[in-house]
Amino acid sequence: MQTPTAAQIRTAIEVLKKFGKHINQNAANLVIELPGTRFGDHCAARVEALNIEQVTRIQTVAAQLEQWRDELQQQRRQCVSHHV
């Protein structure tokens, strides 16, 4: 398997961030549409909890990708300096 380029990793990070925003927006829209009843409040709380969980996972993966990108860039810099 070929190591992705920094640009490919950067693109993946941006996609994840946009996906997180999309999830937040969908959750907010769903909560707004729920009835103002006890059941609606229960569903809204569940939606919010699941939303936080999903977005946290996405942020964790994005942070891992950022760290990997930084490590790859550092390795490439070291490789270039050794060849010069």
Secondary structure, DSSP 4 states (H G I P E B T S, - for coil): -PPPPHHHHHHHHHHHHHHHHHHHHHHHHHHHHS-SSHHHHHHHHHHHHHHHHHHHHHHHHHHHHHHHHHHHHHHHHHHHHHH-
